[in-house]
Amino acid sequence: MIGPKVVVAIAAFNAQQFIAGCLSSLENQDYKNLEIYVVDNNSTDDTLNIIQKFNSVRLIKNKKNNGVCSVRNKIIESTESKYILTLDSDVVLEDSFISTIVREAEDSRHNIGMWGGTIIDMKNKESIDSLGIRLSRFWKFYDVGSGINISNLDKVSIANTLGPCACAGLYLRNMLESIREEPRFEAFDSSMHYLVEDFDVAIRAKNNGWGFKYIKGAKGYHYRHGSRVASKVIRYLSFRNRYYLIVKNLNLEALPYLILSIFFYDLPRIAYLTMIDFKIIKRSIFDLNNMLWKKN
């Protein structure tokens, strides 16, 4: 299929276990109008050497781990294409993933700016990893279909899905340009580093009139947390980014549901974290203050 250019944006950090499979799946795509960019976030394993074996890849080396969001913004700003495909280093795509999703994107209504496919759990290929992302009224974040057997795929409701999981999400560049925000004029908020950053993009897109479309036939496989990031770091970012996202995007209509969520979800969670690692809460409060100060 000959179609519009797609820029593939990959951040890699200590991804030696998966990066070869990810890049091989891109080289095997039946859609050829691709530019593949990989930013190595100062990996300490063999990731960099593996990437350099792929001639199709445009490699950028960072001197420190600047996070997934910063990588994506850097690639978006330095390239030109109609579409951006964000791809995690622990994702493998079926050969027709990009051709299938771009074909549907080209046929979509003018207000659709995000597309996602059927992402399957690499650890259990009978299980769905994500069909998209959804935010509940109580400000809880979900990967649609997560954990459901693939045989029940057609029974999963896609209604109210905000956007794609950014592990393998196709974005219209014009949409990303239209929702960039101050102070650094970014599409992906680099303050979030990673985790729920795709919810932030999808919420801003929805608030600006953009929609999402799920493409069943575009299939990929996701390992999740394949970069061996410490569980304590994941716990911290998950906790901090949840409240940053709420403060950024909360409206009066959603306030009653948030109050209920605080009592039945957040307070027990805070009590648990206080017992096992109070430093997470202390550091999150400090960081949230700085993040919101910069944002304002």
C-alpha positions as CSV (number, residue, x, y, z in Angstrom):
1,M,0.0,0.0,0.0
2,I,1.3,3.4,-1.0
3,G,0.0,6.1,1.3
4,P,0.9,9.1,3.4
5,K,4.1,9.1,5.4
6,V,4.0,7.7,8.9
7,V,6.7,8.6,11.4
8,V,7.2,5.9,14.1
9,A,8.3,7.3,17.4
10,I,10.0,4.8,19.8
11,A,11.7,5.5,23.2
12,A,14.1,2.8,24.3
13,F,15.5,2.3,27.8
14,N,17.1,-1.0,28.8
15,A,15.0,-2.7,26.2
16,Q,17.5,-5.3,25.0
17,Q,15.0,-8.2,25.5
18,F,12.4,-6.7,23.2
19,I,13.8,-4.0,20.9
20,A,15.0,-6.4,18.2
21,G,11.6,-7.9,17.9
22,C,9.9,-4.5,17.8
23,L,12.2,-3.2,15.0
24,S,12.0,-6.4,13.0
25,S,8.2,-6.2,13.0
26,L,8.5,-2.6,11.6
27,E,10.9,-3.8,8.9
28,N,8.4,-6.5,7.9
29,Q,5.5,-4.2,7.5
30,D,3.7,-4.3,4.2
31,Y,3.3,-0.5,4.5
32,K,6.6,1.0,3.3
33,N,6.2,4.8,3.6
34,L,7.7,4.9,7.1
35,E,10.3,6.8,8.9
36,I,11.4,4.9,12.1
37,Y,13.0,7.0,14.9
38,V,14.4,5.4,18.0
39,V,15.6,7.5,20.9
40,D,17.9,5.6,23.3
41,N,17.3,7.1,26.7
42,N,20.9,6.3,28.0
43,S,20.4,2.6,28.3
44,T,22.9,0.7,30.5
45,D,22.4,-2.7,28.8
46,D,22.9,-3.8,25.2
47,T,20.0,-1.8,23.7
48,L,22.1,0.7,21.8
49,N,24.2,-2.0,20.1
50,I,21.1,-3.9,19.0
51,I,19.4,-0.7,17.6
52,Q,22.5,0.1,15.5
53,K,22.2,-3.2,13.7
54,F,19.0,-1.9,12.0
55,N,19.8,0.2,9.0
56,S,16.2,1.4,8.6
57,V,16.3,3.2,12.0
58,R,17.1,6.8,12.6
59,L,18.8,6.7,16.0
60,I,19.0,9.5,18.5
61,K,21.1,9.2,21.6
62,N,20.1,10.9,24.9
63,K,22.7,11.4,27.7
64,K,20.0,10.8,30.3
65,N,16.6,9.2,30.5
66,N,14.3,12.1,29.6
67,G,11.1,10.0,29.6
68,V,8.8,8.7,26.9
69,C,6.8,12.0,26.5
70,S,10.0,14.1,25.9
71,V,11.1,11.6,23.3
72,R,7.8,11.7,21.4
73,N,7.8,15.5,21.4
74,K,11.3,15.6,20.1
75,I,10.5,13.3,17.2
76,I,7.2,15.2,16.4
77,E,9.0,18.5,16.3
78,S,11.8,17.4,14.1
79,T,9.9,15.5,11.4
80,E,7.1,16.0,8.9
81,S,4.4,13.5,8.2
82,K,0.6,13.2,8.1
83,Y,0.6,10.6,10.9
84,I,2.6,9.7,14.0
85,L,2.7,6.2,15.3
86,T,3.8,6.0,19.0
87,L,5.3,2.6,19.7
88,D,6.7,1.1,22.9
89,S,9.9,-0.8,22.6
90,D,8.2,-4.0,24.0
91,V,5.5,-4.1,21.2
92,V,5.6,-6.4,18.2
93,L,3.2,-5.6,15.3
94,E,1.7,-8.0,12.8
95,D,2.9,-7.3,9.3
96,S,-0.3,-5.6,8.2
97,F,-0.8,-3.4,11.3
98,I,0.2,-0.1,9.8
99,S,-1.4,-0.6,6.4
100,T,-4.7,-1.6,8.0
101,I,-4.8,1.2,10.5
102,V,-3.7,3.9,7.9
103,R,-6.3,2.7,5.4
104,E,-9.0,3.1,8.0
105,A,-7.6,6.5,9.1
106,E,-7.7,7.8,5.5
107,D,-11.4,6.8,5.3
108,S,-12.3,8.3,8.7
109,R,-14.4,11.4,9.3
110,H,-12.6,14.7,9.5
111,N,-12.9,15.0,13.3
112,I,-11.2,11.6,14.0
113,G,-7.6,12.2,15.1
114,M,-6.6,9.0,16.9
115,W,-6.7,5.3,16.0
116,G,-5.8,2.1,17.8
117,G,-5.9,-1.6,17.1
118,T,-6.3,-4.9,18.9
119,I,-3.3,-5.1,21.2
120,I,-2.8,-8.6,22.7
121,D,-0.9,-9.6,25.8
122,M,2.5,-10.9,24.7
123,K,2.8,-13.0,27.9
124,N,-0.6,-14.6,27.3
125,K,-1.7,-14.5,23.6
126,E,-5.2,-15.6,24.5
127,S,-5.7,-12.4,26.5
128,I,-6.4,-8.8,25.4
129,D,-4.0,-6.1,26.5
130,S,-5.8,-3.1,25.2
131,L,-8.4,-2.0,22.7
132,G,-8.1,1.6,23.7
133,I,-8.2,3.7,26.9
134,R,-11.2,4.8,29.0
135,L,-11.7,7.1,31.9
136,S,-14.5,6.3,34.3
137,R,-16.7,8.9,36.0
138,F,-14.8,8.2,39.2
139,W,-11.5,9.1,37.5
140,K,-10.2,5.6,37.2
141,F,-8.1,4.7,34.2
142,Y,-8.8,1.6,32.2
143,D,-7.3,-0.3,29.2
144,V,-10.5,-1.4,27.4
145,G,-10.8,-5.2,27.3
146,S,-7.7,-5.8,29.4
147,G,-7.5,-9.4,30.6
148,I,-10.5,-10.6,28.6
149,N,-10.0,-13.7,26.5
150,I,-9.4,-12.9,22.8
151,S,-12.3,-15.3,21.9
152,N,-14.7,-12.7,23.5
153,L,-13.3,-9.8,21.5
154,D,-16.5,-9.0,19.7
155,K,-18.4,-8.8,23.1
156,V,-16.2,-6.0,24.4
157,S,-17.9,-2.6,24.2
158,I,-15.8,0.2,22.6
159,A,-18.3,2.9,23.6
160,N,-16.8,5.9,25.4
161,T,-13.2,4.9,24.6
162,L,-11.1,8.1,24.7
163,G,-8.2,7.1,22.6
164,P,-5.6,4.5,21.8
165,C,-3.1,3.1,24.3
166,A,0.1,4.9,23.2
167,C,2.0,1.7,23.3
168,A,0.8,1.5,19.6
169,G,-1.3,4.5,18.8
170,L,-1.7,6.3,15.5
171,Y,-2.2,10.1,15.8
172,L,-3.0,12.7,13.2
173,R,-0.2,15.3,13.3
174,N,-2.7,18.1,12.8
175,M,-4.5,17.0,15.9
176,L,-1.4,16.9,18.0
177,E,-0.4,20.3,16.7
178,S,-3.8,21.7,17.7
179,I,-3.7,20.5,21.3
180,R,-0.1,21.4,22.2
181,E,0.0,23.3,25.5
182,E,2.3,25.7,27.3
183,P,4.7,26.4,28.8
184,R,6.9,24.3,26.4
185,F,4.2,23.9,23.7
186,E,4.2,20.1,23.9
187,A,1.8,17.5,22.5
188,F,2.7,15.0,25.2
189,D,3.2,16.6,28.6
190,S,6.8,15.8,29.5
191,S,6.2,16.5,33.2
192,M,4.4,13.1,33.3
193,H,7.6,11.2,32.1
194,Y,5.4,8.2,31.3
195,L,2.2,6.4,32.6
196,V,-1.3,7.8,31.8
197,E,0.3,10.4,29.4
198,D,-1.9,9.0,26.7
199,F,-5.0,9.7,28.8
200,D,-3.9,13.3,29.1
201,V,-3.5,13.6,25.3
202,A,-6.9,11.9,24.7
203,I,-8.7,14.1,27.2
204,R,-7.3,17.3,25.6
205,A,-8.2,15.9,22.2
206,K,-11.8,15.2,23.2
207,N,-12.1,18.7,24.7
208,N,-11.0,20.1,21.4
209,G,-13.5,18.2,19.4
210,W,-11.4,15.2,18.2
211,G,-12.5,11.6,18.3
212,F,-11.0,8.1,18.3
213,K,-11.6,5.0,16.2
214,Y,-10.8,1.4,17.0
215,I,-9.5,-0.8,14.2
216,K,-10.1,-4.4,15.0
217,G,-7.9,-5.8,12.2
218,A,-4.8,-4.0,13.2
219,K,-3.1,-6.4,15.6
220,G,0.0,-6.2,17.8
221,Y,1.5,-7.7,21.0
222,H,2.5,-5.9,24.1
223,Y,4.7,-7.2,27.0
224,R,4.1,-4.1,29.3
225,H,6.9,-2.6,31.4
226,G,9.5,-4.4,29.3
227,S,12.2,-1.9,30.1
228,R,12.7,-3.3,33.6
229,V,11.7,0.0,35.3
230,A,11.7,-0.6,39.1
231,S,8.3,-1.4,40.5
232,K,8.8,1.4,43.1
233,V,9.2,4.0,40.2
234,I,6.1,2.7,38.5
235,R,4.1,2.9,41.8
236,Y,5.4,6.5,42.3
237,L,4.6,7.7,38.7
238,S,1.2,6.0,38.8
239,F,0.3,7.8,42.0
240,R,1.7,11.2,41.1
241,N,0.4,11.3,37.6
242,R,-3.1,10.4,38.6
243,Y,-3.5,13.5,40.7
244,Y,-1.7,15.7,38.2
245,L,-4.1,14.5,35.4
246,I,-7.1,15.2,37.7
247,V,-6.0,18.7,38.6
248,K,-5.2,19.5,34.9
249,N,-8.5,18.3,33.5
250,L,-11.1,18.4,36.3
251,N,-14.4,20.2,35.6
252,L,-17.3,21.0,37.9
253,E,-19.6,18.4,36.3
254,A,-17.1,15.6,37.3
255,L,-16.5,16.9,40.8
256,P,-19.2,14.9,42.7
257,Y,-17.8,11.7,41.2
258,L,-14.3,12.7,42.2
259,I,-15.4,13.2,45.8
260,L,-16.8,9.7,45.9
261,S,-13.6,8.3,44.4
262,I,-11.5,10.1,47.0
263,F,-13.4,8.4,49.8
264,F,-13.7,4.9,48.4
265,Y,-10.5,4.6,46.3
266,D,-7.9,7.3,47.0
267,L,-8.0,7.4,50.8
268,P,-7.5,3.6,51.2
269,R,-4.7,3.8,48.6
270,I,-3.0,6.7,50.4
271,A,-3.3,4.8,53.7
272,Y,-1.7,1.7,52.1
273,L,1.2,3.7,50.6
274,T,1.7,5.5,53.9
275,M,2.3,2.1,55.5
276,I,4.6,0.6,52.9
277,D,6.4,3.6,51.5
278,F,5.5,7.1,52.7
279,K,8.4,8.6,50.6
280,I,6.2,8.1,47.5
281,I,3.5,10.4,48.9
282,K,6.0,12.9,50.2
283,R,7.9,13.1,46.9
284,S,4.6,13.2,44.9
285,I,3.4,16.2,46.8
286,F,6.6,18.0,46.2
287,D,6.7,17.2,42.5
288,L,3.0,18.0,42.0
289,N,3.5,21.4,43.4
290,N,6.4,22.1,41.0
291,M,4.6,20.6,38.0
292,L,1.5,22.7,38.5
293,W,3.5,25.8,39.3
294,K,5.3,25.5,36.0
295,K,2.0,24.7,34.2
296,N,0.4,27.8,35.5
